Amino acid sequence: MWKMGAEEIQNSPIPVPPLEVQQRIVDMVKEMRARIAEERNAAEARQARVVREVEEMILGIRAIG
């Protein structure tokens, strides 16, 4: 079985997409990260609301159900 040595690896070309494609990838990643942040914030807000509602039920401030 043939193995590549460090020199072959070092001298192997690495394909790089054109700059326009790289920019589109960066834009997509930024958009996805923003959406993830929005979803995380929404989940944290829902969690806080549920905790508050459960506490209100325990204290008798809110009806159960």
mmCIF file as Biopython writes it, N, C-alpha, C and O atoms, coordinates in Angstrom:
data_model
#
loop_
_atom_site.group_PDB
_atom_site.id
_atom_site.type_symbol
_atom_site.label_atom_id
_atom_site.label_alt_id
_atom_site.label_comp_id
_atom_site.label_asym_id
_atom_site.label_entity_id
_atom_site.label_seq_id
_atom_site.pdbx_PDB_ins_code
_atom_site.Cartn_x
_atom_site.Cartn_y
_atom_site.Cartn_z
_atom_site.occupancy
_atom_site.B_iso_or_equiv
_atom_site.auth_seq_id
_atom_site.auth_asym_id
_atom_site.pdbx_PDB_model_num
ATOM 1   N N  . MET A ? 1  ? 0.849   -1.174 0.000  1.0 0.0 1  A 1 
ATOM 2   C CA . MET A ? 1  ? 0.000   0.000  0.000  1.0 0.0 1  A 1 
ATOM 3   C C  . MET A ? 1  ? 0.897   1.240  0.000  1.0 0.0 1  A 1 
ATOM 4   O O  . MET A ? 1  ? 1.829   1.349  0.796  1.0 0.0 1  A 1 
ATOM 5   N N  . TRP A ? 2  ? 0.599   2.156  -0.894 1.0 0.0 2  A 1 
ATOM 6   C CA . TRP A ? 2  ? 1.395   3.367  -1.021 1.0 0.0 2  A 1 
ATOM 7   C C  . TRP A ? 2  ? 0.949   4.388  0.024  1.0 0.0 2  A 1 
ATOM 8   O O  . TRP A ? 2  ? -0.247  4.583  0.241  1.0 0.0 2  A 1 
ATOM 9   N N  . LYS A ? 3  ? 1.910   5.030  0.663  1.0 0.0 3  A 1 
ATOM 10  C CA . LYS A ? 3  ? 1.599   6.053  1.661  1.0 0.0 3  A 1 
ATOM 11  C C  . LYS A ? 3  ? 2.226   7.368  1.242  1.0 0.0 3  A 1 
ATOM 12  O O  . LYS A ? 3  ? 3.310   7.408  0.661  1.0 0.0 3  A 1 
ATOM 13  N N  . MET A ? 4  ? 1.517   8.440  1.553  1.0 0.0 4  A 1 
ATOM 14  C CA . MET A ? 4  ? 2.069   9.776  1.282  1.0 0.0 4  A 1 
ATOM 15  C C  . MET A ? 4  ? 2.913   10.191 2.469  1.0 0.0 4  A 1 
ATOM 16  O O  . MET A ? 4  ? 2.507   10.045 3.622  1.0 0.0 4  A 1 
ATOM 17  N N  . GLY A ? 5  ? 4.083   10.706 2.172  1.0 0.0 5  A 1 
ATOM 18  C CA . GLY A ? 5  ? 4.931   11.219 3.221  1.0 0.0 5  A 1 
ATOM 19  C C  . GLY A ? 5  ? 4.666   12.705 3.446  1.0 0.0 5  A 1 
ATOM 20  O O  . GLY A ? 5  ? 3.873   13.320 2.733  1.0 0.0 5  A 1 
ATOM 21  N N  . ALA A ? 6  ? 5.332   13.265 4.433  1.0 0.0 6  A 1 
ATOM 22  C CA . ALA A ? 6  ? 5.142   14.672 4.774  1.0 0.0 6  A 1 
ATOM 23  C C  . ALA A ? 6  ? 5.463   15.579 3.591  1.0 0.0 6  A 1 
ATOM 24  O O  . ALA A ? 6  ? 4.777   16.578 3.379  1.0 0.0 6  A 1 
ATOM 25  N N  . GLU A ? 7  ? 6.493   15.247 2.819  1.0 0.0 7  A 1 
ATOM 26  C CA . GLU A ? 7  ? 6.871   16.089 1.685  1.0 0.0 7  A 1 
ATOM 27  C C  . GLU A ? 7  ? 5.793   16.090 0.606  1.0 0.0 7  A 1 
ATOM 28  O O  . GLU A ? 7  ? 5.475   17.136 0.042  1.0 0.0 7  A 1 
ATOM 29  N N  . GLU A ? 8  ? 5.226   14.903 0.319  1.0 0.0 8  A 1 
ATOM 30  C CA . GLU A ? 8  ? 4.150   14.838 -0.679 1.0 0.0 8  A 1 
ATOM 31  C C  . GLU A ? 8  ? 2.934   15.634 -0.222 1.0 0.0 8  A 1 
ATOM 32  O O  . GLU A ? 8  ? 2.295   16.335 -1.007 1.0 0.0 8  A 1 
ATOM 33  N N  . ILE A ? 9  ? 2.633   15.508 1.057  1.0 0.0 9  A 1 
ATOM 34  C CA . ILE A ? 9  ? 1.488   16.254 1.595  1.0 0.0 9  A 1 
ATOM 35  C C  . ILE A ? 9  ? 1.756   17.753 1.510  1.0 0.0 9  A 1 
ATOM 36  O O  . ILE A ? 9  ? 0.886   18.523 1.103  1.0 0.0 9  A 1 
ATOM 37  N N  . GLN A ? 10 ? 2.956   18.160 1.893  1.0 0.0 10 A 1 
ATOM 38  C CA . GLN A ? 10 ? 3.306   19.574 1.874  1.0 0.0 10 A 1 
ATOM 39  C C  . GLN A ? 10 ? 3.257   20.149 0.465  1.0 0.0 10 A 1 
ATOM 40  O O  . GLN A ? 10 ? 2.909   21.317 0.289  1.0 0.0 10 A 1 
ATOM 41  N N  . ASN A ? 11 ? 3.594   19.365 -0.522 1.0 0.0 11 A 1 
ATOM 42  C CA . ASN A ? 11 ? 3.636   19.846 -1.897 1.0 0.0 11 A 1 
ATOM 43  C C  . ASN A ? 11 ? 2.336   19.625 -2.671 1.0 0.0 11 A 1 
ATOM 44  O O  . ASN A ? 11 ? 2.241   19.987 -3.844 1.0 0.0 11 A 1 
ATOM 45  N N  . SER A ? 12 ? 1.349   19.040 -2.024 1.0 0.0 12 A 1 
ATOM 46  C CA . SER A ? 12 ? 0.069   18.790 -2.702 1.0 0.0 12 A 1 
ATOM 47  C C  . SER A ? 12 ? -0.750  20.081 -2.751 1.0 0.0 12 A 1 
ATOM 48  O O  . SER A ? 12 ? -0.863  20.796 -1.755 1.0 0.0 12 A 1 
ATOM 49  N N  . PRO A ? 13 ? -1.314  20.364 -3.913 1.0 0.0 13 A 1 
ATOM 50  C CA . PRO A ? 13 ? -2.137  21.576 -4.004 1.0 0.0 13 A 1 
ATOM 51  C C  . PRO A ? 13 ? -3.453  21.393 -3.246 1.0 0.0 13 A 1 
ATOM 52  O O  . PRO A ? 13 ? -4.019  20.300 -3.215 1.0 0.0 13 A 1 
ATOM 53  N N  . ILE A ? 14 ? -3.918  22.458 -2.651 1.0 0.0 14 A 1 
ATOM 54  C CA . ILE A ? 14 ? -5.200  22.447 -1.948 1.0 0.0 14 A 1 
ATOM 55  C C  . ILE A ? 14 ? -6.166  23.274 -2.776 1.0 0.0 14 A 1 
ATOM 56  O O  . ILE A ? 14 ? -5.953  24.469 -2.982 1.0 0.0 14 A 1 
ATOM 57  N N  . PRO A ? 15 ? -7.239  22.630 -3.256 1.0 0.0 15 A 1 
ATOM 58  C CA . PRO A ? 15 ? -8.192  23.387 -4.074 1.0 0.0 15 A 1 
ATOM 59  C C  . PRO A ? 15 ? -8.940  24.421 -3.228 1.0 0.0 15 A 1 
ATOM 60  O O  . PRO A ? 15 ? -9.429  24.119 -2.139 1.0 0.0 15 A 1 
ATOM 61  N N  . VAL A ? 16 ? -9.016  25.612 -3.741 1.0 0.0 16 A 1 
ATOM 62  C CA . VAL A ? 16 ? -9.703  26.703 -3.054 1.0 0.0 16 A 1 
ATOM 63  C C  . VAL A ? 16 ? -10.760 27.261 -4.005 1.0 0.0 16 A 1 
ATOM 64  O O  . VAL A ? 16 ? -10.457 27.578 -5.155 1.0 0.0 16 A 1 
ATOM 65  N N  . PRO A ? 17 ? -12.005 27.381 -3.525 1.0 0.0 17 A 1 
ATOM 66  C CA . PRO A ? 17 ? -13.041 27.924 -4.409 1.0 0.0 17 A 1 
ATOM 67  C C  . PRO A ? 17 ? -12.765 29.388 -4.739 1.0 0.0 17 A 1 
ATOM 68  O O  . PRO A ? 17 ? -12.029 30.060 -4.017 1.0 0.0 17 A 1 
ATOM 69  N N  . PRO A ? 18 ? -13.351 29.878 -5.819 1.0 0.0 18 A 1 
ATOM 70  C CA . PRO A ? 18 ? -13.169 31.289 -6.176 1.0 0.0 18 A 1 
ATOM 71  C C  . PRO A ? 18 ? -13.640 32.201 -5.034 1.0 0.0 18 A 1 
ATOM 72  O O  . PRO A ? 18 ? -14.458 31.804 -4.204 1.0 0.0 18 A 1 
ATOM 73  N N  . LEU A ? 19 ? -13.119 33.404 -5.009 1.0 0.0 19 A 1 
ATOM 74  C CA . LEU A ? 19 ? -13.425 34.355 -3.943 1.0 0.0 19 A 1 
ATOM 75  C C  . LEU A ? 19 ? -14.926 34.590 -3.801 1.0 0.0 19 A 1 
ATOM 76  O O  . LEU A ? 19 ? -15.428 34.702 -2.682 1.0 0.0 19 A 1 
ATOM 77  N N  . GLU A ? 20 ? -15.647 34.666 -4.915 1.0 0.0 20 A 1 
ATOM 78  C CA . GLU A ? 20 ? -17.095 34.886 -4.870 1.0 0.0 20 A 1 
ATOM 79  C C  . GLU A ? 20 ? -17.792 33.749 -4.130 1.0 0.0 20 A 1 
ATOM 80  O O  . GLU A ? 20 ? -18.708 33.991 -3.345 1.0 0.0 20 A 1 
ATOM 81  N N  . VAL A ? 21 ? -17.371 32.529 -4.370 1.0 0.0 21 A 1 
ATOM 82  C CA . VAL A ? 21 ? -17.959 31.369 -3.694 1.0 0.0 21 A 1 
ATOM 83  C C  . VAL A ? 21 ? -17.600 31.400 -2.216 1.0 0.0 21 A 1 
ATOM 84  O O  . VAL A ? 21 ? -18.443 31.107 -1.368 1.0 0.0 21 A 1 
ATOM 85  N N  . GLN A ? 22 ? -16.369 31.749 -1.901 1.0 0.0 22 A 1 
ATOM 86  C CA . GLN A ? 22 ? -15.955 31.859 -0.503 1.0 0.0 22 A 1 
ATOM 87  C C  . GLN A ? 22 ? -16.816 32.886 0.228  1.0 0.0 22 A 1 
ATOM 88  O O  . GLN A ? 22 ? -17.227 32.654 1.365  1.0 0.0 22 A 1 
ATOM 89  N N  . GLN A ? 23 ? -17.092 34.023 -0.421 1.0 0.0 23 A 1 
ATOM 90  C CA . GLN A ? 23 ? -17.899 35.067 0.211  1.0 0.0 23 A 1 
ATOM 91  C C  . GLN A ? 23 ? -19.325 34.585 0.452  1.0 0.0 23 A 1 
ATOM 92  O O  . GLN A ? 23 ? -19.915 34.881 1.491  1.0 0.0 23 A 1 
ATOM 93  N N  . ARG A ? 24 ? -19.883 33.838 -0.512 1.0 0.0 24 A 1 
ATOM 94  C CA . ARG A ? 24 ? -21.238 33.299 -0.337 1.0 0.0 24 A 1 
ATOM 95  C C  . ARG A ? 24 ? -21.277 32.333 0.841  1.0 0.0 24 A 1 
ATOM 96  O O  . ARG A ? 24 ? -22.239 32.323 1.608  1.0 0.0 24 A 1 
ATOM 97  N N  . ILE A ? 25 ? -20.237 31.527 0.984  1.0 0.0 25 A 1 
ATOM 98  C CA . ILE A ? 25 ? -20.162 30.595 2.116  1.0 0.0 25 A 1 
ATOM 99  C C  . ILE A ? 25 ? -20.111 31.366 3.425  1.0 0.0 25 A 1 
ATOM 100 O O  . ILE A ? 25 ? -20.813 31.027 4.377  1.0 0.0 25 A 1 
ATOM 101 N N  . VAL A ? 26 ? -19.285 32.399 3.473  1.0 0.0 26 A 1 
ATOM 102 C CA . VAL A ? 26 ? -19.181 33.223 4.686  1.0 0.0 26 A 1 
ATOM 103 C C  . VAL A ? 26 ? -20.528 33.858 5.007  1.0 0.0 26 A 1 
ATOM 104 O O  . VAL A ? 26 ? -20.943 33.870 6.166  1.0 0.0 26 A 1 
ATOM 105 N N  . ASP A ? 27 ? -21.215 34.384 4.002  1.0 0.0 27 A 1 
ATOM 106 C CA . ASP A ? 27 ? -22.527 34.994 4.217  1.0 0.0 27 A 1 
ATOM 107 C C  . ASP A ? 27 ? -23.530 33.981 4.759  1.0 0.0 27 A 1 
ATOM 108 O O  . ASP A ? 27 ? -24.311 34.292 5.659  1.0 0.0 27 A 1 
ATOM 109 N N  . MET A ? 28 ? -23.507 32.765 4.206  1.0 0.0 28 A 1 
ATOM 110 C CA . MET A ? 28 ? -24.421 31.722 4.680  1.0 0.0 28 A 1 
ATOM 111 C C  . MET A ? 28 ? -24.135 31.367 6.136  1.0 0.0 28 A 1 
ATOM 112 O O  . MET A ? 28 ? -25.060 31.199 6.930  1.0 0.0 28 A 1 
ATOM 113 N N  . VAL A ? 29 ? -22.867 31.255 6.482  1.0 0.0 29 A 1 
ATOM 114 C CA . VAL A ? 29 ? -22.491 30.918 7.856  1.0 0.0 29 A 1 
ATOM 115 C C  . VAL A ? 29 ? -22.940 32.026 8.806  1.0 0.0 29 A 1 
ATOM 116 O O  . VAL A ? 29 ? -23.460 31.742 9.885  1.0 0.0 29 A 1 
ATOM 117 N N  . LYS A ? 30 ? -22.740 33.291 8.413  1.0 0.0 30 A 1 
ATOM 118 C CA . LYS A ? 30 ? -23.168 34.411 9.255  1.0 0.0 30 A 1 
ATOM 119 C C  . LYS A ? 30 ? -24.675 34.386 9.460  1.0 0.0 30 A 1 
ATOM 120 O O  . LYS A ? 30 ? -25.159 34.608 10.570 1.0 0.0 30 A 1 
ATOM 121 N N  . GLU A ? 31 ? -25.415 34.116 8.392  1.0 0.0 31 A 1 
ATOM 122 C CA . GLU A ? 31 ? -26.875 34.058 8.484  1.0 0.0 31 A 1 
ATOM 123 C C  . GLU A ? 31 ? -27.317 32.925 9.406  1.0 0.0 31 A 1 
ATOM 124 O O  . GLU A ? 31 ? -28.218 33.102 10.226 1.0 0.0 31 A 1 
ATOM 125 N N  . MET A ? 32 ? -26.686 31.772 9.271  1.0 0.0 32 A 1 
ATOM 126 C CA . MET A ? 32 ? -27.036 30.640 10.132 1.0 0.0 32 A 1 
ATOM 127 C C  . MET A ? 32 ? -26.718 30.932 11.593 1.0 0.0 32 A 1 
ATOM 128 O O  . MET A ? 32 ? -27.494 30.583 12.483 1.0 0.0 32 A 1 
ATOM 129 N N  . ARG A ? 33 ? -25.585 31.567 11.837 1.0 0.0 33 A 1 
ATOM 130 C CA . ARG A ? 33 ? -25.230 31.906 13.220 1.0 0.0 33 A 1 
ATOM 131 C C  . ARG A ? 33 ? -26.227 32.898 13.818 1.0 0.0 33 A 1 
ATOM 132 O O  . ARG A ? 33 ? -26.569 32.805 14.997 1.0 0.0 33 A 1 
ATOM 133 N N  . ALA A ? 34 ? -26.689 33.841 13.009 1.0 0.0 34 A 1 
ATOM 134 C CA . ALA A ? 34 ? -27.687 34.800 13.486 1.0 0.0 34 A 1 
ATOM 135 C C  . ALA A ? 34 ? -28.995 34.083 13.808 1.0 0.0 34 A 1 
ATOM 136 O O  . ALA A ? 34 ? -29.630 34.377 14.821 1.0 0.0 34 A 1 
ATOM 137 N N  . ARG A ? 35 ? -29.398 33.150 12.959 1.0 0.0 35 A 1 
ATOM 138 C CA . ARG A ? 35 ? -30.626 32.397 13.209 1.0 0.0 35 A 1 
ATOM 139 C C  . ARG A ? 35 ? -30.502 31.539 14.460 1.0 0.0 35 A 1 
ATOM 140 O O  . ARG A ? 35 ? -31.450 31.415 15.235 1.0 0.0 35 A 1 
ATOM 141 N N  . ILE A ? 36 ? -29.334 30.952 14.649 1.0 0.0 36 A 1 
ATOM 142 C CA . ILE A ? 36 ? -29.094 30.149 15.859 1.0 0.0 36 A 1 
ATOM 143 C C  . ILE A ? 36 ? -29.200 31.029 17.095 1.0 0.0 36 A 1 
ATOM 144 O O  . ILE A ? 36 ? -29.801 30.627 18.091 1.0 0.0 36 A 1 
ATOM 145 N N  . ALA A ? 37 ? -28.624 32.221 17.041 1.0 0.0 37 A 1 
ATOM 146 C CA . ALA A ? 37 ? -28.692 33.144 18.180 1.0 0.0 37 A 1 
ATOM 147 C C  . ALA A ? 37 ? -30.142 33.534 18.467 1.0 0.0 37 A 1 
ATOM 148 O O  . ALA A ? 37 ? -30.549 33.602 19.627 1.0 0.0 37 A 1 
ATOM 149 N N  . GLU A ? 38 ? -30.920 33.787 17.419 1.0 0.0 38 A 1 
ATOM 150 C CA . GLU A ? 38 ? -32.337 34.120 17.607 1.0 0.0 38 A 1 
ATOM 151 C C  . GLU A ? 38 ? -33.088 32.963 18.253 1.0 0.0 38 A 1 
ATOM 152 O O  . GLU A ? 38 ? -33.878 33.170 19.174 1.0 0.0 38 A 1 
ATOM 153 N N  . GLU A ? 39 ? -32.848 31.760 17.780 1.0 0.0 39 A 1 
ATOM 154 C CA . GLU A ? 39 ? -33.519 30.583 18.343 1.0 0.0 39 A 1 
ATOM 155 C C  . GLU A ? 39 ? -33.102 30.368 19.795 1.0 0.0 39 A 1 
ATOM 156 O O  . GLU A ? 39 ? -33.931 30.027 20.639 1.0 0.0 39 A 1 
ATOM 157 N N  . ARG A ? 40 ? -31.827 30.567 20.081 1.0 0.0 40 A 1 
ATOM 158 C CA . ARG A ? 40 ? -31.348 30.399 21.457 1.0 0.0 40 A 1 
ATOM 159 C C  . ARG A ? 40 ? -32.005 31.430 22.373 1.0 0.0 40 A 1 
ATOM 160 O O  . ARG A ? 40 ? -32.431 31.098 23.479 1.0 0.0 40 A 1 
ATOM 161 N N  . ASN A ? 41 ? -32.087 32.676 21.916 1.0 0.0 41 A 1 
ATOM 162 C CA . ASN A ? 41 ? -32.732 33.713 22.724 1.0 0.0 41 A 1 
ATOM 163 C C  . ASN A ? 41 ? -34.206 33.399 22.944 1.0 0.0 41 A 1 
ATOM 164 O O  . ASN A ? 41 ? -34.721 33.589 24.046 1.0 0.0 41 A 1 
ATOM 165 N N  . ALA A ? 42 ? -34.888 32.921 21.909 1.0 0.0 42 A 1 
ATOM 166 C CA . ALA A ? 42 ? -36.302 32.567 22.043 1.0 0.0 42 A 1 
ATOM 167 C C  . ALA A ? 42 ? -36.474 31.412 23.028 1.0 0.0 42 A 1 
ATOM 168 O O  . ALA A ? 42 ? -37.398 31.425 23.841 1.0 0.0 42 A 1 
ATOM 169 N N  . ALA A ? 43 ? -35.599 30.425 22.962 1.0 0.0 43 A 1 
ATOM 170 C CA . ALA A ? 43 ? -35.677 29.290 23.886 1.0 0.0 43 A 1 
ATOM 171 C C  . ALA A ? 43 ? -35.433 29.731 25.326 1.0 0.0 43 A 1 
ATOM 172 O O  . ALA A ? 43 ? -36.105 29.260 26.243 1.0 0.0 43 A 1 
ATOM 173 N N  . GLU A ? 44 ? -34.483 30.625 25.522 1.0 0.0 44 A 1 
ATOM 174 C CA . GLU A ? 44 ? -34.210 31.125 26.870 1.0 0.0 44 A 1 
ATOM 175 C C  . GLU A ? 44 ? -35.394 31.915 27.402 1.0 0.0 44 A 1 
ATOM 176 O O  . GLU A ? 44 ? -35.719 31.820 28.585 1.0 0.0 44 A 1 
ATOM 177 N N  . ALA A ? 45 ? -36.043 32.692 26.544 1.0 0.0 45 A 1 
ATOM 178 C CA . ALA A ? 45 ? -37.216 33.454 26.963 1.0 0.0 45 A 1 
ATOM 179 C C  . ALA A ? 45 ? -38.364 32.509 27.334 1.0 0.0 45 A 1 
ATOM 180 O O  . ALA A ? 45 ? -39.055 32.729 28.329 1.0 0.0 45 A 1 
ATOM 181 N N  . ARG A ? 46 ? -38.567 31.455 26.530 1.0 0.0 46 A 1 
ATOM 182 C CA . ARG A ? 46 ? -39.614 30.474 26.848 1.0 0.0 46 A 1 
ATOM 183 C C  . ARG A ? 46 ? -39.318 29.776 28.166 1.0 0.0 46 A 1 
ATOM 184 O O  . ARG A ? 46 ? -40.219 29.561 28.977 1.0 0.0 46 A 1 
ATOM 185 N N  . GLN A ? 47 ? -38.058 29.425 28.378 1.0 0.0 47 A 1 
ATOM 186 C CA . GLN A ? 47 ? -37.678 28.761 29.621 1.0 0.0 47 A 1 
ATOM 187 C C  . GLN A ? 47 ? -37.957 29.666 30.820 1.0 0.0 47 A 1 
ATOM 188 O O  . GLN A ? 47 ? -38.494 29.209 31.829 1.0 0.0 47 A 1 
ATOM 189 N N  . ALA A ? 48 ? -37.599 30.930 30.718 1.0 0.0 48 A 1 
ATOM 190 C CA . ALA A ? 48 ? -37.842 31.876 31.808 1.0 0.0 48 A 1 
ATOM 191 C C  . ALA A ? 48 ? -39.340 32.023 32.065 1.0 0.0 48 A 1 
ATOM 192 O O  . ALA A ? 48 ? -39.767 32.095 33.217 1.0 0.0 48 A 1 
ATOM 193 N N  . ARG A ? 49 ? -40.150 32.067 30.986 1.0 0.0 49 A 1 
ATOM 194 C CA . ARG A ? 49 ? -41.595 32.189 31.142 1.0 0.0 49 A 1 
ATOM 195 C C  . ARG A ? 49 ? -42.165 30.961 31.848 1.0 0.0 49 A 1 
ATOM 196 O O  . ARG A ? 49 ? -43.014 31.091 32.731 1.0 0.0 49 A 1 
ATOM 197 N N  . VAL A ? 50 ? -41.706 29.780 31.466 1.0 0.0 50 A 1 
ATOM 198 C CA . VAL A ? 50 ? -42.207 28.550 32.085 1.0 0.0 50 A 1 
ATOM 199 C C  . VAL A ? 50 ? -41.835 28.521 33.564 1.0 0.0 50 A 1 
ATOM 200 O O  . VAL A ? 50 ? -42.667 28.174 34.402 1.0 0.0 50 A 1 
ATOM 201 N N  . VAL A ? 51 ? -40.615 28.875 33.889 1.0 0.0 51 A 1 
ATOM 202 C CA . VAL A ? 51 ? -40.189 28.902 35.292 1.0 0.0 51 A 1 
ATOM 203 C C  . VAL A ? 51 ? -41.067 29.868 36.081 1.0 0.0 51 A 1 
ATOM 204 O O  . VAL A ? 51 ? -41.519 29.544 37.179 1.0 0.0 51 A 1 
ATOM 205 N N  . ARG A ? 52 ? -41.306 31.043 35.526 1.0 0.0 52 A 1 
ATOM 206 C CA . ARG A ? 52 ? -42.147 32.039 36.198 1.0 0.0 52 A 1 
ATOM 207 C C  . ARG A ? 52 ? -43.567 31.502 36.393 1.0 0.0 52 A 1 
ATOM 208 O O  . ARG A ? 52 ? -44.141 31.650 37.472 1.0 0.0 52 A 1 
ATOM 209 N N  . GLU A ? 53 ? -44.133 30.882 35.361 1.0 0.0 53 A 1 
ATOM 210 C CA . GLU A ? 53 ? -45.495 30.367 35.454 1.0 0.0 53 A 1 
ATOM 211 C C  . GLU A ? 53 ? -45.595 29.246 36.483 1.0 0.0 53 A 1 
ATOM 212 O O  . GLU A ? 53 ? -46.571 29.185 37.232 1.0 0.0 53 A 1 
ATOM 213 N N  . VAL A ? 54 ? -44.607 28.363 36.532 1.0 0.0 54 A 1 
ATOM 214 C CA . VAL A ? 54 ? -44.614 27.282 37.515 1.0 0.0 54 A 1 
ATOM 215 C C  . VAL A ? 54 ? -44.524 27.864 38.927 1.0 0.0 54 A 1 
ATOM 216 O O  . VAL A ? 54 ? -45.235 27.416 39.827 1.0 0.0 54 A 1 
ATOM 217 N N  . GLU A ? 55 ? -43.667 28.844 39.121 1.0 0.0 55 A 1 
ATOM 218 C CA . GLU A ? 55 ? -43.564 29.485 40.432 1.0 0.0 55 A 1 
ATOM 219 C C  . GLU A ? 55 ? -44.892 30.121 40.827 1.0 0.0 55 A 1 
ATOM 220 O O  . GLU A ? 55 ? -45.304 30.036 41.984 1.0 0.0 55 A 1 
ATOM 221 N N  . GLU A ? 56 ? -45.560 30.757 39.869 1.0 0.0 56 A 1 
ATOM 222 C CA . GLU A ? 56 ? -46.861 31.372 40.153 1.0 0.0 56 A 1 
ATOM 223 C C  . GLU A ? 56 ? -47.895 30.312 40.523 1.0 0.0 56 A 1 
ATOM 224 O O  . GLU A ? 56 ? -48.731 30.545 41.396 1.0 0.0 56 A 1 
ATOM 225 N N  . MET A ? 57 ? -47.849 29.159 39.875 1.0 0.0 57 A 1 
ATOM 226 C CA . MET A ? 57 ? -48.769 28.073 40.222 1.0 0.0 57 A 1 
ATOM 227 C C  . MET A ? 57 ? -48.490 27.549 41.624 1.0 0.0 57 A 1 
ATOM 228 O O  . MET A ? 57 ? -49.413 27.282 42.394 1.0 0.0 57 A 1 
ATOM 229 N N  . ILE A ? 58 ? -47.206 27.404 41.945 1.0 0.0 58 A 1 
ATOM 230 C CA . ILE A ? 58 ? -46.831 26.925 43.281 1.0 0.0 58 A 1 
ATOM 231 C C  . ILE A ? 58 ? -47.292 27.911 44.343 1.0 0.0 58 A 1 
ATOM 232 O O  . ILE A ? 58 ? -47.749 27.497 45.408 1.0 0.0 58 A 1 
ATOM 233 N N  . LEU A ? 59 ? -47.184 29.194 44.078 1.0 0.0 59 A 1 
ATOM 234 C CA . LEU A ? 59 ? -47.570 30.226 45.035 1.0 0.0 59 A 1 
ATOM 235 C C  . LEU A ? 59 ? -49.068 30.489 45.041 1.0 0.0 59 A 1 
ATOM 236 O O  . LEU A ? 59 ? -49.561 31.236 45.886 1.0 0.0 59 A 1 
ATOM 237 N N  . GLY A ? 60 ? -49.797 29.882 44.107 1.0 0.0 60 A 1 
ATOM 238 C CA . GLY A ? 60 ? -51.236 30.073 44.053 1.0 0.0 60 A 1 
ATOM 239 C C  . GLY A ? 60 ? -51.650 31.341 43.333 1.0 0.0 60 A 1 
ATOM 240 O O  . GLY A ? 60 ? -52.822 31.715 43.387 1.0 0.0 60 A 1 
ATOM 241 N N  . ILE A ? 61 ? -50.742 32.004 42.670 1.0 0.0 61 A 1 
ATOM 242 C CA . ILE A ? 61 ? -51.046 33.235 41.938 1.0 0.0 61 A 1 
ATOM 243 C C  . ILE A ? 61 ? -51.698 32.913 40.597 1.0 0.0 61 A 1 
ATOM 244 O O  . ILE A ? 61 ? -52.503 33.689 40.083 1.0 0.0 61 A 1 
ATOM 245 N N  . ARG A ? 62 ? -51.341 31.763 40.042 1.0 0.0 62 A 1 
ATOM 246 C CA . ARG A ? 62 ? -51.837 31.353 38.735 1.0 0.0 62 A 1 
ATOM 247 C C  . ARG A ? 62 ? -52.576 30.024 38.909 1.0 0.0 62 A 1 
ATOM 248 O O  . ARG A ? 62 ? -52.156 29.151 39.668 1.0 0.0 62 A 1 
ATOM 249 N N  . ALA A ? 63 ? -53.672 29.901 38.192 1.0 0.0 63 A 1 
ATOM 250 C CA . ALA A ? 63 ? -54.431 28.651 38.221 1.0 0.0 63 A 1 
ATOM 251 C C  . ALA A ? 63 ? -53.667 27.579 37.474 1.0 0.0 63 A 1 
ATOM 252 O O  . ALA A ? 63 ? -52.992 27.865 36.485 1.0 0.0 63 A 1 
ATOM 253 N N  . ILE A ? 64 ? -53.771 26.352 37.940 1.0 0.0 64 A 1 
ATOM 254 C CA . ILE A ? 64 ? -53.127 25.231 37.283 1.0 0.0 64 A 1 
ATOM 255 C C  . ILE A ? 64 ? -54.013 24.791 36.128 1.0 0.0 64 A 1 
ATOM 256 O O  . ILE A ? 64 ? -55.213 24.572 36.288 1.0 0.0 64 A 1 
ATOM 257 N N  . GLY A ? 65 ? -53.396 24.669 34.972 1.0 0.0 65 A 1 
ATOM 258 C CA . GLY A ? 65 ? -54.158 24.188 33.817 1.0 0.0 65 A 1 
ATOM 259 C C  . GLY A ? 65 ? -54.176 25.133 32.743 1.0 0.0 65 A 1 
ATOM 260 O O  . GLY A ? 65 ? -54.777 24.872 31.702 1.0 0.0 65 A 1 
#
